[in-house]
Amino acid sequence: MSVSKLLEIIDEKKNPTVVGLDPMLSYIPDEIIEKAVKEYGKTPEAAGEAIFEYNKAILDSVCDIVGCVKPQSAFYELYGFAGEKALARTASYAKSLGMYVILDAKRGDIGSTAAAYSAAYLGETDLFGSPVSENLYDAVTVNPYLGSDGVLPFVKDCILHDKMIFVLVKTSNPSSGEFQDVTVVSGDKSAPLYTLVASKVNEWGAAAMGSASYSSVGAVVGATYPQQLGLLRAQMPQTLFLIPGYGAQGGKAGDIACAFDKEGRGAVVNSSRGIILAHKKAGGDPKKAWHDAAKAMKDDLLSHIGL
């Protein structure tokens, strides 16, 4: 199962970190921008080329330390087809380096549309009677707000095509509690909404265990809510967590330690701006800045989880 592949990469690198590739043109070193504009003019094609070259340089700098990356689709969709092409090129290049690729797309819709999204990212597309798959992504984030018929197509493709999903459960953003923390009644019990979503994740994940100790149905749980993180770990012992919010959003390694099991497994921790903007803070050689930031994050996490 895909979750086994991710766990193997974590063990090989001795590192549970994920680099979030959320590029903005203002983040990219001048020399990369200037080269792209010289070749393509001030066009979406230049933006796409600059984004890919930026991502490629980051990946080359951190791939010896980090085994997993998470591009956020919105930052590529900004530039239309040229941005989508940059996303595909980025995913393909990361996989050529042996890295695990999580697409952060947060898809969720009614059953037939969810099935189309899942086929696009994880499964196969019927092309005039022949199944076709680009196989760019190992996992995708999923929004469960529409209920089971918006998630089960993804679960099916995880099982059929050796992929993984991460379902939004308790997200890291400040306003997440507006809905996720609301107390709801289910039968004769009342509980915060996010705990009911966690129960469904357990249910969906039971069908996607394979031979791994964790399910291919994972959960997104933010580093910025450490108390809830600990409660959810107890509630979902066989669910791998994708933890955003470390670093720039305020999450700390000590807050995240409760998400890991006694072997230092059970979660991957994302940092985006903390790594991809390191060159802005450090100055000098950007590649060294990205590498050093990735190494510092790894060391920080390992000092608390003992992988």
C-alpha positions in Angstrom: 0.0 0.0 0.0 1.0 3.6 -0.6 1.2 4.2 3.1 3.9 1.6 3.4 5.9 3.4 0.8 5.6 6.6 2.7 6.6 4.9 6.0 9.6 3.4 4.2 10.7 6.8 2.9 10.4 8.2 6.4 12.5 5.4 7.9 15.1 5.7 5.2 15.6 9.4 5.6 15.0 9.2 9.4 12.8 12.3 8.8 9.0 12.8 9.0 9.1 16.2 7.4 7.3 17.4 4.3 8.3 20.4 2.2 5.2 22.4 1.1 5.8 23.7 -2.4 3.5 26.8 -2.4 5.3 29.2 -4.7 4.6 32.8 -5.3 6.5 34.8 -7.9 7.7 37.2 -5.2 9.4 34.2 -3.4 11.6 33.3 -6.4 15.2 34.5 -6.7 15.7 37.3 -9.2 18.0 35.3 -11.5 15.3 32.6 -12.1 12.7 35.2 -12.8 14.9 37.2 -15.1 15.8 34.1 -17.1 12.2 33.1 -17.6 11.0 36.5 -18.6 13.9 36.9 -21.0 12.8 33.7 -22.7 9.0 34.0 -22.6 8.3 37.7 -21.9 5.9 38.8 -19.1 3.5 35.9 -19.7 1.9 33.0 -17.8 4.5 30.8 -19.6 7.3 32.7 -17.9 5.6 32.3 -14.6 5.2 28.6 -15.0 8.8 28.2 -16.1 10.1 30.3 -13.2 8.0 28.3 -10.7 9.2 25.0 -12.0 12.9 26.1 -11.9 12.4 27.4 -8.4 10.8 24.1 -7.3 13.5 22.1 -9.0 16.2 24.0 -7.3 14.6 23.5 -3.9 14.1 19.8 -4.5 17.7 19.3 -5.6 18.7 21.1 -2.4 16.7 19.1 0.1 16.1 15.6 -1.5 19.0 14.1 0.5 17.2 15.1 3.7 13.5 15.1 2.9 11.6 12.3 1.2 8.1 13.9 0.8 6.8 17.1 -0.8 3.3 18.7 -0.9 2.5 21.1 -3.7 -0.6 23.2 -3.1 -2.6 23.3 -6.3 -4.0 26.8 -5.9 -0.5 28.4 -6.3 -0.3 26.7 -9.7 -3.9 27.3 -10.8 -3.2 31.0 -10.5 -1.4 30.9 -13.8 -3.8 28.8 -15.8 -2.5 26.1 -18.1 1.1 27.2 -17.7 0.8 26.9 -13.9 -0.9 23.4 -14.2 2.0 22.4 -16.4 4.5 23.6 -13.8 2.7 21.5 -11.2 2.8 18.4 -13.3 6.5 19.0 -14.1 7.2 19.5 -10.4 5.5 16.3 -9.4 7.2 14.3 -12.1 10.6 15.7 -11.1 10.1 15.0 -7.4 9.1 11.4 -8.2 12.3 11.0 -10.4 14.2 11.8 -7.2 12.4 9.1 -5.4 10.2 11.5 -3.4 6.6 10.9 -2.2 4.2 13.5 -3.6 1.1 14.7 -1.8 -1.1 16.9 -3.9 -2.8 19.5 -1.6 -6.0 20.0 -3.5 -8.7 19.5 -0.8 -11.2 18.1 -3.2 -14.7 17.2 -2.1 -17.9 16.9 -4.1 -20.9 14.7 -4.8 -20.3 11.1 -5.7 -19.9 11.2 -9.5 -17.8 14.4 -9.4 -15.7 13.0 -6.5 -15.1 9.9 -8.6 -13.9 12.1 -11.5 -11.5 14.0 -9.2 -10.2 10.8 -7.7 -9.6 9.3 -11.2 -7.8 12.4 -12.2 -5.4 12.4 -9.2 -5.2 8.8 -8.0 -6.8 6.4 -10.4 -7.4 5.9 -14.1 -9.2 7.8 -16.8 -11.0 6.0 -19.6 -9.7 7.2 -22.9 -11.8 5.8 -25.7 -11.9 2.4 -24.1 -8.4 2.3 -22.7 -7.4 3.1 -19.1 -4.9 5.9 -18.8 -3.1 7.2 -15.7 -0.5 9.9 -15.4 0.5 8.6 -12.0 1.9 11.9 -10.8 0.7 11.8 -7.2 1.0 9.4 -4.4 -1.7 11.0 -2.3 -4.2 13.9 -2.3 -6.0 15.9 0.4 -9.8 15.5 0.6 -12.6 17.6 2.1 -15.2 15.4 3.8 -17.9 18.0 4.2 -20.2 16.3 1.7 -20.1 13.1 3.5 -19.3 9.5 2.6 -20.3 9.7 -1.1 -17.7 12.5 -1.5 -14.9 10.4 0.1 -15.6 6.7 -0.8 -14.5 7.1 -4.5 -11.1 8.2 -3.2 -10.9 5.3 -0.8 -11.8 2.9 -3.6 -8.9 4.3 -5.8 -6.5 4.1 -2.8 -7.2 0.4 -2.6 -7.2 -0.3 -6.4 -4.2 1.9 -7.3 -2.0 1.8 -4.2 -2.6 5.4 -3.3 -3.4 7.5 -0.2 -5.7 10.3 0.9 -5.5 12.7 3.8 -9.0 13.8 5.0 -9.4 17.2 6.6 -10.2 16.6 10.3 -8.9 19.5 12.4 -7.1 22.1 10.3 -4.5 24.6 11.4 -6.1 27.8 10.3 -7.4 30.3 13.0 -11.1 30.1 12.0 -11.2 26.3 11.8 -13.2 26.2 15.0 -16.2 28.1 13.5 -17.4 24.7 12.2 -15.0 22.0 13.3 -15.3 22.7 17.1 -19.1 23.1 17.1 -20.8 20.6 19.4 -23.2 18.4 17.5 -25.6 15.6 18.6 -25.3 12.2 17.2 -27.7 9.7 18.6 -27.6 10.1 22.4 -24.1 11.6 22.4 -22.7 15.1 21.8 -19.2 15.9 20.6 -17.2 18.4 18.6 -17.8 18.0 14.8 -14.1 17.2 14.2 -14.4 14.1 16.4 -17.3 12.8 14.4 -15.3 13.3 11.2 -12.4 11.4 12.9 -14.8 8.5 13.6 -15.7 8.4 9.9 -12.0 8.4 9.0 -11.6 5.3 11.2 -14.5 3.7 9.4 -13.3 4.6 5.9 -9.7 3.6 6.8 -10.6 0.1 8.1 -11.1 -1.0 4.5 -7.7 0.3 3.4 -5.4 -1.2 5.9 -3.5 -3.6 3.8 -0.5 -5.1 5.6 0.7 -1.8 7.1 0.3 -0.6 10.7 -1.5 2.5 9.4 -4.3 2.9 6.9 -4.1 4.5 3.5 -6.8 6.9 4.7 -4.9 9.5 6.6 -6.0 12.7 8.4 -5.0 16.4 8.3 -4.6 17.6 11.8 -3.0 21.0 12.5 0.1 21.6 14.7 -1.6 24.8 16.0 -4.1 22.8 18.1 -1.9 20.5 20.2 -4.6 19.5 22.7 -6.9 18.3 19.9 -4.0 16.7 18.2 -3.3 14.5 21.2 -7.0 13.6 21.6 -7.3 12.7 17.9 -4.2 10.5 18.1 -5.9 8.5 20.9 -9.1 8.3 18.8 -7.3 7.3 15.6 -4.5 4.9 16.5 -4.2 3.5 12.9 -4.4 6.8 11.0 -1.4 8.5 9.6 -1.5 12.3 10.3 -0.5 15.0 7.9 0.3 17.9 10.2 0.4 21.5 8.7 1.0 24.6 10.8 4.6 24.0 11.9 6.9 27.0 11.9 5.5 30.0 10.1 2.0 29.3 11.5 3.2 28.9 15.0 3.2 25.1 15.6 6.2 23.8 17.6 7.9 20.4 17.6 7.1 19.9 21.2 3.4 20.4 20.5 3.5 17.8 17.7 5.3 15.0 19.6 2.0 13.5 20.9 1.0 12.7 17.3 3.8 10.1 17.0 3.8 6.5 18.3 6.6 5.0 20.5 8.7 4.2 17.4 8.5 7.8 16.2 6.1 7.0 13.4 2.5 8.0 12.7 2.7 11.4 11.2 4.4 13.6 8.6 4.9 17.3 9.4 4.7 20.0 6.7 6.6 23.3 6.4 6.2 25.5 3.5 7.4 29.1 4.0 9.8 28.1 6.6 11.8 26.2 4.0 11.0 27.7 0.6 11.5 31.3 1.9 14.7 30.5 3.8 16.8 32.2 1.2 15.0 35.5 1.9 16.0 35.4 5.6 19.4 33.8 5.4 20.8 35.6 2.3 23.8 34.1 0.4 23.4 30.9 -1.6 19.7 30.0 -1.8 20.4 26.3 -2.1 22.4 26.3 1.1 19.6 28.2 2.8 16.9 25.7 1.8 19.1 22.8 2.7 20.0 24.3 6.1 16.3 25.1 6.9 15.3 21.5 6.0 18.1 20.1 8.2 17.1 22.4 11.1 13.5 21.3 10.9 14.5 17.6 10.8 16.8 18.1 13.9 14.1 20.0 15.7 11.5 17.3 15.2 13.9 14.4 16.0 14.8 16.0 19.2 11.2 15.5 20.4 10.1 12.2 18.7 13.2 10.0 18.7 12.8 8.5 15.2 
